Each structure stands twice: as C-alpha cells, then as structure tokens.
Amino acid sequence: MTVATLLWSLAGLFVHLIDVPVGDLILWRSFFAGCALLAIAVLWPAQESVFGWAGLGASLLSAVAMGAYAAALTLTSVANVMILYATLPLFTAAIGWVFIGERSPRRALVASVVSLIGVGIVAGQGVNLADISGNLLALLMTVTFAGLLILARAVPRLNLALINAVAAFLCSLVALPFSSGAVPGLHDLAFLFALGVLTTALSFLLFLMGSRFISSTEAALVELLDVVLGPLWVWLVLSEYPGTGALIGGGIVLAAVLWNLAPALRYRAAKTPAATGQYSSAELADAMCCQQPSPVTPQGLN
C-alpha cells in the first residue's frame, strides 16, 4: 500500500507537466490505464477470481471515482478537493460498519480526525460554498472510493485488474465527447502514459490489493499520505514552494499515520525479541491490540 500511495502522489506532478485540455487528459490517462490493467488481467490471470455483479458494481464505483476526481479539480480549487478527500477514512469507517459490520480500531478513528485537521491546514482555507458543483463531485469521489475499498474487502475474490480495466475504459468513453480529438505531442503523450500506467493503473490495483490485509479505515488513512507527498514532489521538481501551512499540516498528517501504524510495527518487531524477554507482556498486548488478522493470501491478482 505504501508503494501505491507513492505512485498516486506523483499524479499532481505529472498533471503539472502535461499541457492538454482536461477532456484529453482524462481520455488518454484512462485509455493507457485500461490497456495496462487489461494486459495484467490477461498475462497474469487471477486464480479462482470472480467478476459478476459485484465486479460490475466495483467497476462503476471505480469509474465514478476516477472521473469525479478529475472533474472536481476543474470546477473547484485543489484545496477544497483535498479537504473533502481527507474525510475518506471517516466515510470508509461508516460504510464498513453499515454494510459489513467492520469495527475500525479506535486508534485509527482518532488518527483520521487528526489527519483531517492536518489536511485542512495544508489547504489553508475552508470549503467555498460558491464552488458547490466541484465540492459535490469531490465528495462523490470520496464516497465512491470508500465504497470501493469496502467492496474489495467484502468480496476478496474479485478480479481487481479486470475491474479497474473496465472502469478505466468507461472513463475513456465518457470523456471522448469532451476531448479535442487531437493526438497529443510526444512530450505530453509520454507523461500521459506515465500518469495512466503508474498513478492510475498500478496505484489503484496495489492499493485495493493491500486494503484486504488491514482494516478499511486504516487503508484509507494510509492513502492520506498522498496529500502530503503530492505537493512535495512538485516543490522538489518544479520549485513550487507549498507554503508554511502545507509543511505544518503535512507534518500533522504524517505524524497521525505513523502514530496509527506504530502498534502494528512494534508487534512485528516484537515477534523475535519476545522469545528472549526483551518486551514486557503489557507492551506486547498494546502492540497486538491494533494488529489486524491477515486473511488467506490471495492467489494471483485476486
């Protein structure tokens, strides 16, 4: 999941380096992502995987999340989108509790609230009601992606590569009428390829696969690192200083994520030292309280 988040965080940098209309960006990004995911589904088929109605529903959720994210950025500020997207762990916890009875660890819920505060500081402003259309799309993106996380966890045999390939091609079809019809230049085409394959195809696939091994709220919480890393890459490569607020808020998000993951990390580190008595039983109990049971390892790319 960490690799998925790192790939995802490069999206903002790639978009800054691409000079094409929004319709063209969505069209070509989704097309390249769909091709990459379809190749994965064909060349490395998942064993005993399923699609069915659950797969169709997951594809629709994924397509809406992909399209709504890009559309929201054209209608409202990035700051507004970031603030609304920061509610992902909260929506994930609520949907997971309602539909699959998943109870998120209290530690993860506290970290989610702290992260929301940090992202608000990164954005540097509150949600502007004048941009209500874009804000609603950003909220739609957040809710549908939360639903996708829950569905992938509830039906672990879903063929995630095929599901996201279908979603990407659906995005391409929807974006086609709004595109210019021109083929981008080699420079833009190269970054569109990277945007589609790395930040859309592989990131979506790896993140949804990883979300099966921890609680849905914790998966959504780890994804919030994207909010911190995205501006950082643009700063390092394009010298666009994110501002003091972004640095402070980003630090809060990073601290909240690390605090949430600390017990699980201590538990893994304690497995060997525990035998030699280096950790007390109280320390081991504290670490194990947030350790999620691991499901059966999926075959192929289930």
Secondary structure, 3 states (H helix, E strand, C coil): CHHHHHHHHCHHHHHHHCCCCHHHHHHHHHHHHHHHHHHHHHHCCCCCCECHHHHHHHHHHHHHHHHHHHHHHHHCCHHHHHHHHCCHHHHHHHHHHHHHCCCCCHHHHHHHHHHHHHHHHHHCCCCCHHHHHHHHHHHHHHHHHHHHHHHHHHCCCECHHHHHHHHHHHHHHHHHHHCCCCCCCHHHHHHHHHHHHHHHHHHHHHHHHHCCCCCHHHHHHHHCHHHHHHHHHHHHHHCCCCCHHHHHHHHHHHHHHHHHHHHHHHHHHHCCHHHHCCCCHHHHHHHHCCCCCCCCCCCCCC
